[in-house]
Amino acid sequence: MDKRLESLRASQDPLLTMFAQKIDTASFVSNLILPEVQVEEMTGKIPVFGKEHMRIHDSERPTKAPIKTMPLDDWTTKDYGLSMYALEAQIDVLESAAAKKVTDLEKYSVEQLRHSLELQKEKAAVDLLSLEATYSADHYVGLTNDDYFNNNDSDPISTILDSMETVRGKVNRLPNAIVIGHEAFAALQSHPKILSRIQYTQTGIVTEELLSAILSTKSNPVTVRVGTGLYDNNGVMTDLWGKRVIMAYNKSLAPNGMSKYDNSFGKSLVAKGYPLAAKYPGAQPVIDNVAVMHMYQQLITNKDAGFCLYNVVGTVSEG
């Protein structure tokens, strides 16, 4: 790692860094589609996966015969380069004097900074996942009137299952991670065909857990999350995930459960040890600064392993 970055890491505040890393960011759901993978270096190469795991190779070895070679001809790499994202907050000595504990004021500042950085990271992920170029040609599908989730005659579960099957046909794996936009989820919650499926369940209410159960198999547990985040778009509060359903296959959904060599639709490469928090004197003696720094890159590693349904809610026309 660059010596200047090593110096920066050495100057971090260990207690504030520990606090920053433990802040609950569960409301940000992009890590389900682009799981975080820690890397040691700022730049390097990462595997881009093909169909080598779907081929049946002749592996039988007669006595004293050489072991046959399985060519990894689809396994290529792409370059990555992490970017730094950092924000600082100023604390006036008068604010410090008024606070019961200076550490509480510092922690509050760190929490606000971390939230802002995560919101930017989530928005960047949504922007990437909303692009047609992010997916294989037939993995980016917009719905029309008959299939809108808010059309009572549509069949949203079949639409999602068909999309999952398209992914399986390309990578021999069903998607195991699904993010549903808030507006799309609201339509599912009132859809008569889904309500009829769950009328005898304990809750009788459409939840993330119930949708996960409907879409899961024993060999492929599916995690469904609803993207409820908003952002200020020039004074207009705007849904981050919109009218989309985004699904992906990722080898592991556990936090820090993957390496850069594991097959997945995409990844969020994060510099090891980040995010960091630091505090340092301001330009004036009456000001102290608290900063949070993150370093990452979001990228796609297997276009075939993802699928985007967009415009899943719309104005339903009769007849």
C-alpha contacts under 8 A as a table, 3 or more apart, distances in Angstrom:
res1	aa1	res2	aa2	distance
1	M	5	L	6.77
1	M	6	E	6.69
1	M	40	E	7.29
1	M	41	E	5.68
1	M	42	M	6.74
2	D	5	L	5.27
2	D	6	E	6.34
3	K	6	E	4.89
3	K	7	S	6.13
4	R	7	S	4.99
4	R	8	L	6.21
5	L	8	L	4.88
5	L	9	R	6.16
6	E	9	R	5.12
6	E	10	A	6.15
7	S	10	A	4.98
7	S	11	S	6.31
8	L	11	S	5.18
8	L	12	Q	6.54
9	R	12	Q	5.34
9	R	276	L	7.35
11	S	278	A	7.03
12	Q	17	T	7.05
12	Q	276	L	6.47
12	Q	277	A	5.76
12	Q	278	A	4.55
12	Q	279	K	7.43
13	D	16	L	5.45
13	D	17	T	5.92
13	D	276	L	7.93
13	D	277	A	5.91
13	D	278	A	4.78
13	D	279	K	6.56
14	P	17	T	5.03
14	P	18	M	6.07
14	P	277	A	7.64
15	L	18	M	5.14
15	L	19	F	6.22
16	L	19	F	4.92
16	L	20	A	5.99
16	L	106	E	7.89
16	L	107	K	6.88
16	L	110	V	7.41
16	L	276	L	8.00
16	L	277	A	5.56
16	L	278	A	6.95
17	T	20	A	4.95
17	T	21	Q	6.15
17	T	275	P	7.15
17	T	276	L	5.01
17	T	277	A	4.52
17	T	278	A	7.24
18	M	21	Q	5.25
18	M	22	K	6.33
19	F	22	K	5.23
19	F	23	I	6.40
19	F	107	K	7.34
20	A	23	I	5.46
20	A	110	V	6.38
20	A	111	E	6.69
20	A	114	R	6.76
20	A	275	P	7.02
20	A	276	L	7.12
20	A	277	A	6.66
20	A	292	V	7.77
21	Q	274	Y	7.73
21	Q	275	P	6.34
21	Q	276	L	7.71
23	I	111	E	6.94
23	I	114	R	7.92
25	T	28	F	5.73
25	T	115	H	7.64
25	T	118	E	7.62
26	A	29	V	6.66
27	S	227	G	7.75
27	S	228	T	7.49
27	S	229	G	7.20
28	F	31	N	7.46
28	F	118	E	7.30
28	F	119	L	7.46
28	F	122	E	6.44
28	F	227	G	7.42
28	F	229	G	7.12
29	V	32	L	5.76
29	V	33	I	7.75
29	V	122	E	7.55
29	V	179	V	7.32
29	V	225	R	6.89
29	V	226	V	7.64
29	V	227	G	6.27
30	S	33	I	5.46
30	S	34	L	5.99
30	S	35	P	7.71
30	S	122	E	5.89
30	S	125	A	6.28
30	S	126	V	7.39
30	S	179	V	7.92
31	N	34	L	4.71
31	N	35	P	4.44
31	N	36	E	6.27
31	N	268	S	7.34
32	L	35	P	5.57
32	L	177	A	6.18
32	L	178	I	7.62
32	L	179	V	7.68
32	L	253	L	6.62
33	I	177	A	6.23
33	I	178	I	7.25
33	I	179	V	7.51
33	I	246	I	7.88
33	I	247	M	7.06
33	I	248	A	5.97
33	I	250	N	7.52
33	I	265	F	7.57
33	I	266	G	6.97
33	I	267	K	7.73
34	L	125	A	7.84
34	L	265	F	7.46
34	L	266	G	5.03
34	L	267	K	4.29
34	L	268	S	5.39
34	L	298	Q	7.08
34	L	299	L	7.83
35	P	250	N	7.85
35	P	253	L	7.02
35	P	255	P	7.67
35	P	256	N	7.88
35	P	258	M	7.78
35	P	266	G	7.26
35	P	267	K	5.05
35	P	268	S	5.60
36	E	255	P	7.40
36	E	256	N	6.41
36	E	258	M	7.82
36	E	267	K	5.99
36	E	268	S	4.50
36	E	269	L	5.77
36	E	270	V	6.35
37	V	256	N	6.10
37	V	257	G	7.86
37	V	258	M	6.08
37	V	259	S	5.81
37	V	260	K	6.38
37	V	267	K	6.67
37	V	268	S	6.03
37	V	269	L	4.94
37	V	270	V	5.90
38	Q	256	N	7.37
38	Q	259	S	7.39
38	Q	269	L	5.87
38	Q	270	V	4.80
38	Q	271	A	5.63
38	Q	272	K	5.13
39	V	42	M	7.64
39	V	260	K	7.86
39	V	269	L	6.45
39	V	270	V	6.02
39	V	271	A	5.22
39	V	272	K	5.55
40	E	271	A	6.08
40	E	272	K	5.64
41	E	44	G	6.74
41	E	271	A	7.00
42	M	81	G	5.77
42	M	82	L	5.23
42	M	271	A	6.81
43	T	79	D	7.38
43	T	80	Y	5.54
43	T	81	G	4.38
43	T	82	L	6.40
44	G	79	D	5.75
44	G	80	Y	5.53
44	G	81	G	6.79
45	K	77	T	5.92
45	K	78	K	5.40
45	K	79	D	4.47
45	K	80	Y	5.79
46	I	77	T	5.26
46	I	78	K	5.52
46	I	79	D	6.42
46	I	80	Y	6.91
46	I	260	K	6.26
46	I	261	Y	7.25
47	P	75	W	6.62
47	P	76	T	5.75
47	P	77	T	4.27
47	P	78	K	6.47
47	P	260	K	7.17
47	P	261	Y	6.23
47	P	301	T	6.93
48	V	75	W	6.13
48	V	76	T	5.31
48	V	77	T	5.18
48	V	78	K	6.60
48	V	301	T	4.67
48	V	302	N	6.03
49	F	74	D	6.65
49	F	75	W	5.33
49	F	76	T	6.82
49	F	263	N	6.48
49	F	264	S	7.97
49	F	301	T	6.34
49	F	302	N	5.50
50	G	53	H	7.87
50	G	74	D	4.81
50	G	75	W	5.94
50	G	171	V	7.88
50	G	302	N	7.10
51	K	54	M	5.42
51	K	55	R	7.13
51	K	74	D	6.44
51	K	170	K	7.87
51	K	171	V	6.42
52	E	55	R	5.74
52	E	72	L	6.31
52	E	73	D	7.34
52	E	74	D	6.05
52	E	75	W	7.47
54	M	171	V	7.23
54	M	172	N	6.54
57	H	70	M	7.12
58	D	68	K	7.88
59	S	67	I	7.81
59	S	68	K	6.47
61	R	64	K	7.99
61	R	65	A	6.05
61	R	66	P	7.13
61	R	67	I	6.36
61	R	68	K	7.59
62	P	65	A	5.36
72	L	75	W	5.44
73	D	76	T	7.67
80	Y	297	Q	7.46
81	G	297	Q	6.83
82	L	269	L	7.41
82	L	270	V	7.50
82	L	271	A	7.52
82	L	295	M	6.03
82	L	296	Y	4.84
82	L	297	Q	5.02
83	S	295	M	5.41
83	S	296	Y	5.64
83	S	297	Q	6.39
84	M	293	M	6.97
84	M	294	H	5.73
84	M	295	M	4.30
84	M	296	Y	6.75
85	Y	117	L	7.17
85	Y	293	M	5.74
85	Y	294	H	5.13
85	Y	295	M	6.04
86	A	117	L	7.46
86	A	291	A	7.02
86	A	292	V	5.71
86	A	293	M	4.23
86	A	294	H	6.20
87	L	113	L	6.30
87	L	117	L	7.68
87	L	291	A	5.62
87	L	292	V	5.76
87	L	293	M	6.70
88	E	113	L	7.08
88	E	289	N	6.40
88	E	290	V	5.43
88	E	291	A	3.98
88	E	292	V	6.44
89	A	109	S	6.43
89	A	113	L	7.51
89	A	289	N	5.67
89	A	290	V	5.28
89	A	291	A	6.26
90	Q	282	G	7.63
90	Q	287	I	6.32
90	Q	288	D	5.75
90	Q	289	N	4.64
90	Q	290	V	6.45
91	I	95	E	6.51
91	I	96	S	6.98
91	I	287	I	5.69
91	I	288	D	5.16
91	I	289	N	6.09
91	I	290	V	7.57
92	D	95	E	5.19
92	D	96	S	6.43
92	D	286	V	5.86
92	D	287	I	4.71
92	D	288	D	6.41
93	V	96	S	4.91
93	V	97	A	6.09
93	V	286	V	5.34
93	V	287	I	6.09
93	V	288	D	7.39
94	L	97	A	4.99
94	L	98	A	6.22
95	E	98	A	5.09
95	E	99	A	6.19
96	S	99	A	5.22
96	S	101	K	7.69
96	S	102	V	5.54
96	S	105	L	7.23
97	A	100	K	7.80
97	A	102	V	7.84
99	A	102	V	6.06
99	A	104	D	7.74
99	A	105	L	6.86
100	K	104	D	7.80
101	K	104	D	5.36
101	K	105	L	6.92
102	V	105	L	5.24
102	V	106	E	6.31
103	T	106	E	4.94
103	T	107	K	6.00
104	D	107	K	5.08
104	D	108	Y	6.10
105	L	108	Y	5.09
105	L	109	S	6.24
106	E	109	S	5.09
106	E	110	V	6.18
106	E	290	V	6.82
107	K	110	V	4.97
107	K	111	E	6.06
108	Y	111	E	5.13
108	Y	112	Q	6.34
109	S	112	Q	5.25
109	S	113	L	6.19
109	S	290	V	6.98
110	V	113	L	5.09
110	V	114	R	5.99
110	V	277	A	7.27
110	V	290	V	6.97
110	V	291	A	6.95
110	V	292	V	6.48
111	E	114	R	5.17
111	E	115	H	6.12
112	Q	115	H	5.16
112	Q	116	S	6.28
113	L	116	S	5.17
113	L	117	L	6.26
113	L	291	A	7.41
113	L	292	V	6.25
114	R	117	L	5.11
114	R	118	E	6.11
114	R	292	V	6.46
115	H	118	E	5.10
115	H	119	L	6.11
116	S	119	L	5.08
116	S	120	Q	6.34
117	L	120	Q	5.18
117	L	121	K	6.24
117	L	294	H	7.65
118	E	121	K	4.87
118	E	122	E	6.01
119	L	122	E	5.04
119	L	123	K	6.14
119	L	231	Y	7.81
120	Q	123	K	5.12
120	Q	124	A	6.17
121	K	124	A	5.14
121	K	125	A	6.25
122	E	125	A	5.08
122	E	126	V	6.24
123	K	126	V	5.08
123	K	127	D	6.15
123	K	240	L	6.59
124	A	127	D	5.09
124	A	128	L	6.28
125	A	128	L	5.12
125	A	129	L	6.05
125	A	298	Q	6.93
126	V	129	L	4.99
126	V	130	S	5.92
126	V	240	L	6.86
126	V	241	W	6.52
127	D	130	S	5.23
127	D	131	L	6.76
128	L	131	L	5.67
128	L	134	T	6.84
129	L	134	T	6.44
129	L	246	I	7.67
129	L	308	C	7.72
130	S	134	T	7.67
130	S	308	C	7.58
131	L	134	T	5.44
131	L	135	Y	7.70
132	E	135	Y	5.87
132	E	137	A	7.99
132	E	140	Y	6.00
133	A	136	S	7.38
134	T	300	I	7.13
134	T	303	K	6.46
135	Y	138	D	7.88
135	Y	139	H	5.72
135	Y	140	Y	6.32
135	Y	303	K	4.84
135	Y	304	D	6.69
135	Y	306	G	6.47
135	Y	307	F	6.66
135	Y	308	C	7.73
136	S	139	H	5.28
136	S	140	Y	7.30
136	S	303	K	5.42
136	S	304	D	5.58
137	A	140	Y	6.73
138	D	141	V	7.01
139	H	163	S	7.62
139	H	166	T	7.55
139	H	167	V	7.76
139	H	304	D	7.53
139	H	306	G	7.03
139	H	307	F	4.76
139	H	308	C	6.22
140	Y	307	F	6.05
140	Y	308	C	4.90
140	Y	309	L	6.16
140	Y	310	Y	7.60
141	V	308	C	6.33
141	V	309	L	5.06
141	V	310	Y	6.28
142	G	309	L	5.70
142	G	310	Y	4.72
142	G	311	N	5.51
142	G	312	V	6.95
143	L	147	D	5.83
143	L	148	Y	6.05
143	L	309	L	7.12
143	L	310	Y	6.53
143	L	311	N	5.68
143	L	312	V	5.38
143	L	313	V	7.92
144	T	147	D	5.65
144	T	148	Y	5.98
144	T	311	N	7.66
144	T	312	V	7.61
144	T	314	G	7.80
145	N	148	Y	5.41
145	N	151	N	7.37
145	N	314	G	7.15
145	N	315	T	7.36
145	N	316	V	5.59
145	N	317	S	6.71
146	D	151	N	6.76
146	D	153	D	7.21
146	D	154	S	5.96
146	D	316	V	7.82
147	D	151	N	6.81
147	D	153	D	7.93
147	D	154	S	4.91
147	D	155	D	6.89
147	D	156	P	7.20
147	D	159	T	7.82
147	D	312	V	7.51
148	Y	151	N	5.24
148	Y	154	S	6.46
148	Y	156	P	7.76
148	Y	311	N	7.76
148	Y	312	V	5.09
148	Y	313	V	5.08
148	Y	314	G	6.24
148	Y	316	V	7.45
149	F	152	N	7.50
149	F	154	S	6.47
149	F	155	D	7.43
149	F	156	P	5.71
149	F	184	A	6.86
149	F	187	A	5.75
149	F	188	L	6.40
149	F	191	H	7.39
149	F	312	V	5.73
149	F	313	V	5.54
150	N	154	S	7.83
150	N	187	A	5.09
150	N	188	L	7.36
150	N	191	H	6.84
150	N	313	V	5.86
150	N	314	G	7.19
150	N	316	V	7.58
151	N	154	S	5.43
151	N	191	H	7.90
151	N	316	V	6.26
152	N	191	H	6.07
152	N	192	P	6.37
152	N	193	K	7.64
155	D	158	S	5.53
155	D	159	T	6.37
155	D	193	K	6.98
156	P	159	T	4.94
156	P	160	I	6.20
156	P	188	L	7.55
157	I	160	I	5.15
157	I	161	L	6.07
157	I	194	I	7.70
157	I	215	L	7.90
158	S	161	L	4.98
158	S	162	D	5.94
159	T	162	D	5.21
159	T	163	S	6.34
160	I	163	S	5.10
160	I	164	M	6.25
161	L	164	M	4.95
161	L	165	E	6.14
161	L	215	L	7.20
162	D	165	E	5.00
162	D	166	T	6.33
163	S	166	T	5.08
163	S	167	V	6.65
163	S	307	F	6.81
164	M	167	V	5.23
164	M	168	R	6.36
164	M	174	L	5.83
164	M	175	P	5.87
164	M	247	M	7.65
164	M	307	F	7.63
165	E	168	R	4.90
165	E	169	G	6.14
165	E	174	L	6.69
166	T	169	G	5.18
166	T	170	K	6.72
167	V	170	K	5.28
167	V	171	V	6.25
167	V	172	N	7.57
167	V	173	R	7.00
167	V	174	L	6.25
167	V	175	P	6.92
167	V	304	D	6.28
167	V	305	A	5.69
167	V	306	G	6.68
167	V	307	F	7.08
168	R	171	V	5.35
168	R	172	N	4.59
168	R	173	R	4.66
168	R	174	L	4.79
168	R	175	P	7.46
168	R	305	A	7.92
169	G	172	N	5.83
169	G	173	R	7.83
170	K	304	D	5.98
170	K	305	A	7.41
171	V	304	D	6.53
171	V	305	A	6.29
173	R	249	Y	6.77
173	R	305	A	7.86
174	L	220	N	7.01
174	L	249	Y	6.32
175	P	178	I	7.47
175	P	222	V	7.31
175	P	247	M	6.02
175	P	248	A	4.71
175	P	249	Y	4.02
175	P	250	N	7.40
175	P	305	A	7.20
175	P	306	G	7.38
176	N	220	N	6.55
176	N	221	P	6.27
176	N	222	V	4.28
176	N	223	T	6.08
176	N	247	M	7.45
176	N	248	A	6.30
176	N	249	Y	5.25
176	N	250	N	6.81
177	A	222	V	5.81
177	A	223	T	5.10
177	A	224	V	6.20
177	A	247	M	5.54
177	A	248	A	5.28
177	A	249	Y	6.28
177	A	250	N	7.25
177	A	253	L	7.75
178	I	222	V	7.44
178	I	223	T	6.27
178	I	224	V	4.82
178	I	225	R	6.34
178	I	245	V	6.97
178	I	246	I	5.64
178	I	247	M	4.24
178	I	248	A	6.51
179	V	224	V	5.89
179	V	225	R	4.94
179	V	226	V	5.57
179	V	227	G	6.28
179	V	245	V	5.80
179	V	246	I	5.27
179	V	247	M	6.38
180	I	184	A	6.33
180	I	185	F	6.07
180	I	224	V	7.39
180	I	225	R	6.33
180	I	226	V	4.80
180	I	227	G	5.90
180	I	241	W	7.41
180	I	243	K	7.95
180	I	244	R	6.10
180	I	245	V	4.52
180	I	246	I	6.52
181	G	184	A	5.22
181	G	185	F	6.12
181	G	226	V	5.80
181	G	227	G	4.91
181	G	228	T	6.74
181	G	240	L	7.85
181	G	241	W	4.70
181	G	242	G	5.18
181	G	243	K	5.51
181	G	244	R	5.29
181	G	245	V	6.25
182	H	185	F	5.10
182	H	186	A	6.21
182	H	226	V	6.01
182	H	227	G	5.62
182	H	228	T	5.15
182	H	239	D	7.60
182	H	241	W	7.05
182	H	242	G	6.73
182	H	243	K	7.41
183	E	186	A	5.11
183	E	187	A	6.49
183	E	242	G	6.49
183	E	243	K	5.83
183	E	313	V	7.42
184	A	187	A	5.23
184	A	188	L	6.46
184	A	242	G	7.61
184	A	243	K	5.33
184	A	244	R	6.64
184	A	245	V	7.51
184	A	312	V	6.45
184	A	313	V	6.20
185	F	188	L	4.98
185	F	189	Q	6.22
185	F	226	V	6.90
186	A	189	Q	5.13
186	A	190	S	6.85
187	A	190	S	5.58
187	A	191	H	6.19
187	A	313	V	7.45
188	L	191	H	5.06
188	L	194	I	7.01
188	L	206	V	7.43
189	Q	194	I	7.59
189	Q	195	L	7.48
189	Q	205	I	7.24
189	Q	206	V	5.13
189	Q	207	T	7.70
190	S	194	I	7.79
190	S	195	L	6.98
191	H	194	I	5.53
191	H	195	L	6.20
192	P	195	L	4.98
192	P	196	S	6.03
193	K	196	S	5.18
193	K	197	R	6.49
194	I	197	R	5.07
194	I	198	I	6.59
194	I	206	V	7.77
195	L	198	I	5.29
195	L	199	Q	5.84
195	L	204	G	7.34
195	L	205	I	7.57
195	L	206	V	7.27
196	S	199	Q	5.28
197	R	200	Y	7.75
198	I	201	T	5.21
198	I	204	G	5.61
198	I	205	I	7.38
198	I	206	V	7.58
199	Q	204	G	5.13
200	Y	204	G	6.59
201	T	204	G	5.32
206	V	210	L	6.18
206	V	211	L	7.06
207	T	210	L	5.18
207	T	211	L	6.30
208	E	211	L	5.24
208	E	212	S	6.07
208	E	224	V	5.52
208	E	225	R	6.00
208	E	226	V	7.08
209	E	212	S	4.98
209	E	213	A	6.23
209	E	223	T	7.86
209	E	224	V	7.07
210	L	213	A	5.03
210	L	214	I	6.23
211	L	214	I	5.03
211	L	215	L	6.17
211	L	224	V	6.75
212	S	215	L	5.29
212	S	216	S	5.88
212	S	221	P	7.60
212	S	222	V	5.38
212	S	223	T	5.50
212	S	224	V	5.32
213	A	216	S	5.18
213	A	217	T	7.92
213	A	221	P	7.87
213	A	222	V	7.39
215	L	222	V	6.42
216	S	220	N	5.83
216	S	221	P	4.75
216	S	222	V	4.96
217	T	220	N	4.93
217	T	221	P	5.78
217	T	222	V	7.79
218	K	221	P	6.27
227	G	240	L	7.31
227	G	241	W	5.76
228	T	239	D	7.16
228	T	240	L	7.42
228	T	241	W	7.38
229	G	239	D	6.15
229	G	240	L	5.58
229	G	241	W	7.36
230	L	237	M	6.15
230	L	238	T	5.29
230	L	239	D	4.59
230	L	240	L	5.34
231	Y	237	M	5.59
231	Y	238	T	5.41
231	Y	239	D	6.66
231	Y	240	L	6.57
232	D	235	G	5.58
232	D	236	V	5.56
232	D	237	M	4.71
232	D	238	T	6.30
233	N	236	V	4.95
233	N	237	M	6.00
233	N	238	T	6.21
239	D	242	G	5.23
241	W	244	R	6.24
243	K	310	Y	5.95
243	K	311	N	5.20
243	K	312	V	5.53
243	K	313	V	5.98
244	R	308	C	6.98
244	R	309	L	5.57
244	R	310	Y	4.44
244	R	311	N	6.25
244	R	312	V	6.19
245	V	308	C	5.91
245	V	309	L	5.07
245	V	310	Y	6.52
245	V	312	V	7.69
246	I	306	G	7.47
246	I	307	F	5.87
246	I	308	C	4.61
246	I	309	L	6.35
247	M	306	G	5.67
247	M	307	F	5.29
247	M	308	C	6.53
248	A	264	S	7.75
248	A	265	F	5.84
248	A	305	A	5.67
248	A	306	G	4.27
248	A	307	F	6.43
249	Y	264	S	5.82
249	Y	265	F	5.82
249	Y	305	A	5.41
249	Y	306	G	6.53
250	N	253	L	6.67
250	N	263	N	6.53
250	N	264	S	4.14
250	N	265	F	6.03
250	N	266	G	7.60
250	N	305	A	7.99
251	K	258	M	7.20
251	K	262	D	6.34
251	K	263	N	5.83
251	K	264	S	5.84
252	S	257	G	5.62
252	S	258	M	5.94
253	L	257	G	6.54
253	L	258	M	7.97
254	A	257	G	4.73
254	A	258	M	7.79
256	N	259	S	7.88
258	M	261	Y	7.85
258	M	262	D	6.07
259	S	262	D	5.57
260	K	267	K	7.91
260	K	269	L	7.99
263	N	301	T	7.83
263	N	302	N	7.70
264	S	267	K	7.21
264	S	301	T	6.46
264	S	302	N	6.28
264	S	305	A	6.80
265	F	300	I	5.96
265	F	301	T	5.52
265	F	302	N	4.64
265	F	303	K	6.12
265	F	304	D	7.29
265	F	305	A	4.77
265	F	306	G	5.59
266	G	298	Q	7.50
266	G	299	L	5.66
266	G	300	I	4.04
266	G	301	T	4.91
266	G	302	N	6.57
267	K	298	Q	5.89
267	K	299	L	5.72
267	K	300	I	6.47
267	K	301	T	7.22
268	S	296	Y	6.56
268	S	297	Q	5.62
268	S	298	Q	4.32
268	S	299	L	6.51
269	L	296	Y	5.27
269	L	297	Q	5.23
269	L	298	Q	6.29
269	L	299	L	7.98
270	V	274	Y	6.97
270	V	295	M	5.88
270	V	296	Y	4.30
270	V	297	Q	6.78
271	A	274	Y	5.78
271	A	294	H	7.99
271	A	295	M	5.64
271	A	296	Y	6.17
273	G	276	L	7.11
274	Y	293	M	7.31
274	Y	294	H	5.64
274	Y	295	M	6.59
275	P	292	V	6.82
275	P	293	M	5.50
275	P	294	H	4.47
275	P	295	M	7.07
276	L	292	V	5.64
276	L	293	M	5.19
276	L	294	H	6.55
277	A	290	V	7.30
277	A	291	A	5.55
277	A	292	V	4.38
277	A	293	M	6.31
278	A	290	V	5.79
278	A	291	A	5.24
278	A	292	V	6.51
279	K	288	D	7.28
279	K	289	N	5.48
279	K	290	V	4.36
279	K	291	A	6.19
280	Y	288	D	6.08
280	Y	289	N	5.33
280	Y	290	V	6.66
281	P	284	Q	7.77
281	P	285	P	7.22
281	P	287	I	6.62
281	P	288	D	4.59
281	P	289	N	5.88
282	G	285	P	6.59
282	G	286	V	7.63
282	G	287	I	4.95
282	G	288	D	4.75
282	G	289	N	5.58
283	A	287	I	7.14
284	Q	287	I	5.62
285	P	288	D	7.68
300	I	303	K	6.61
302	N	305	A	5.57
302	N	306	G	7.58
303	K	306	G	5.92
304	D	307	F	7.83
309	L	312	V	6.64
311	N	314	G	6.74
